[in-house]
Amino acid sequence: MSTMNKILMIPALLFVAGCSSMNPINWFTPHRMVIEQGNEVSEASVQKVKPGMTRNQVRFLLGTPLLADPFHANRWDYKYVLERQGKPTEERLVTVIFNADSVVSVEGQGLPDNYAPAPIIPPKN
């Protein structure tokens, strides 16, 4: 193969690669971290919260709320967000409504009991 053929082969390979689903340009995408934020509240824990329970009992079952609004002291929000590359963002919101110090209602849905978040893979050195 002559030097001229080798030089012409490089643009031809790049052109073919651009038309392929195995495009090498897509191999070099930036790394996106797995971002997990909020309270991991299981559905089993949410179902244990009953009307009439105190704030301390709810805190024992579900943990400290992510959002405790000082303007709405009778409402605790437990929000969970998981962002992964190439997957839709998962969001859950559980809201506990109080009257004075007693639970009035629980709204929303917790995470499935068999939920396992995406494994965090350490970077290669």
C-alpha positions as CSV (number, residue, x, y, z in Angstrom):
1,M,0.0,0.0,0.0
2,S,1.5,3.3,-1.0
3,T,1.8,6.4,1.2
4,M,-0.9,8.2,-0.8
5,N,-3.4,5.4,-0.3
6,K,-2.8,5.4,3.4
7,I,-3.4,9.2,3.5
8,L,-6.7,8.8,1.6
9,M,-7.8,5.9,3.7
10,I,-8.0,8.0,6.9
11,P,-10.7,10.5,5.7
12,A,-12.6,7.5,4.2
13,L,-12.6,5.7,7.5
14,L,-13.7,8.9,9.3
15,F,-16.5,9.3,6.8
16,V,-17.7,5.7,7.2
17,A,-17.4,6.0,11.0
18,G,-19.6,9.1,10.8
19,C,-22.4,7.1,9.1
20,S,-22.1,4.2,11.5
21,S,-24.0,3.6,14.8
22,M,-20.6,2.7,16.2
23,N,-19.4,6.2,15.8
24,P,-16.0,6.6,17.6
25,I,-16.8,10.2,18.2
26,N,-19.5,9.1,20.6
27,W,-17.1,7.0,22.5
28,F,-15.5,10.1,24.1
29,T,-18.5,11.5,25.9
30,P,-17.9,13.3,29.2
31,H,-18.4,11.3,32.4
32,R,-21.6,12.2,34.3
33,M,-21.7,11.4,37.9
34,V,-24.6,9.5,39.6
35,I,-26.3,12.2,41.6
36,E,-28.4,10.9,44.5
37,Q,-30.1,13.6,46.7
38,G,-32.7,13.6,49.4
39,N,-34.2,11.1,51.8
40,E,-34.4,7.5,50.9
41,V,-37.8,6.7,52.4
42,S,-39.1,3.2,51.7
43,E,-42.8,2.5,51.0
44,A,-42.9,0.1,54.0
45,S,-41.8,3.0,56.3
46,V,-44.4,5.4,54.7
47,Q,-47.2,2.8,55.4
48,K,-46.2,2.7,59.1
49,V,-47.0,6.4,59.5
50,K,-50.6,6.6,60.8
51,P,-52.8,9.6,61.7
52,G,-52.4,10.6,65.3
53,M,-48.6,9.9,65.5
54,T,-46.4,12.6,66.9
55,R,-43.6,14.4,65.1
56,N,-41.0,12.5,67.0
57,Q,-42.5,9.2,66.0
58,V,-42.5,10.3,62.4
59,R,-38.9,11.5,62.6
60,F,-38.0,8.1,64.1
61,L,-39.6,6.2,61.2
62,L,-38.7,8.4,58.2
63,G,-35.8,10.5,59.5
64,T,-35.4,14.2,59.5
65,P,-37.3,15.8,56.6
66,L,-35.3,17.3,53.7
67,L,-37.7,20.3,53.5
68,A,-39.2,21.8,56.7
69,D,-40.7,25.0,55.6
70,P,-40.8,27.7,58.4
71,F,-43.9,29.2,56.7
72,H,-45.7,25.8,56.6
73,A,-44.7,24.3,59.9
74,N,-47.5,21.7,59.6
75,R,-45.9,20.1,56.5
76,W,-42.8,17.9,56.2
77,D,-41.5,17.0,52.7
78,Y,-39.3,14.0,52.1
79,K,-37.9,14.3,48.5
80,Y,-35.6,11.9,46.7
81,V,-34.0,12.5,43.3
82,L,-31.7,10.2,41.4
83,E,-30.0,11.3,38.2
84,R,-28.0,8.8,36.1
85,Q,-26.5,9.1,32.7
86,G,-28.7,7.8,29.9
87,K,-31.6,7.1,32.3
88,P,-34.7,9.2,33.2
89,T,-34.4,11.1,36.4
90,E,-36.2,9.3,39.3
91,E,-38.1,11.5,41.7
92,R,-40.2,10.6,44.8
93,L,-42.0,12.9,47.2
94,V,-43.6,12.0,50.5
95,T,-45.5,14.7,52.3
96,V,-46.6,14.4,55.9
97,I,-49.3,16.9,57.1
98,F,-49.6,17.7,60.8
99,N,-52.2,19.4,62.9
100,A,-50.4,20.8,66.0
101,D,-48.2,17.8,66.9
102,S,-50.3,15.0,65.3
103,V,-50.2,13.5,61.8
104,V,-53.3,14.2,59.8
105,S,-52.3,12.7,56.5
106,V,-49.5,11.2,54.4
107,E,-49.3,11.9,50.7
108,G,-47.0,10.5,48.1
109,Q,-45.1,7.2,47.5
110,G,-41.9,6.0,48.9
111,L,-39.2,3.9,47.2
112,P,-39.9,0.3,46.6
113,D,-38.8,-2.0,49.4
114,N,-36.4,-3.9,47.1
115,Y,-34.9,-0.6,45.8
116,A,-31.2,-0.6,45.2
117,P,-29.7,2.7,43.9
118,A,-27.2,2.6,41.1
119,P,-23.8,1.3,42.2
120,I,-21.2,4.0,42.5
121,I,-18.2,2.7,40.6
122,P,-14.9,4.1,41.7
123,P,-12.7,5.7,39.0
124,K,-9.9,3.7,37.6
125,N,-6.4,4.9,38.5
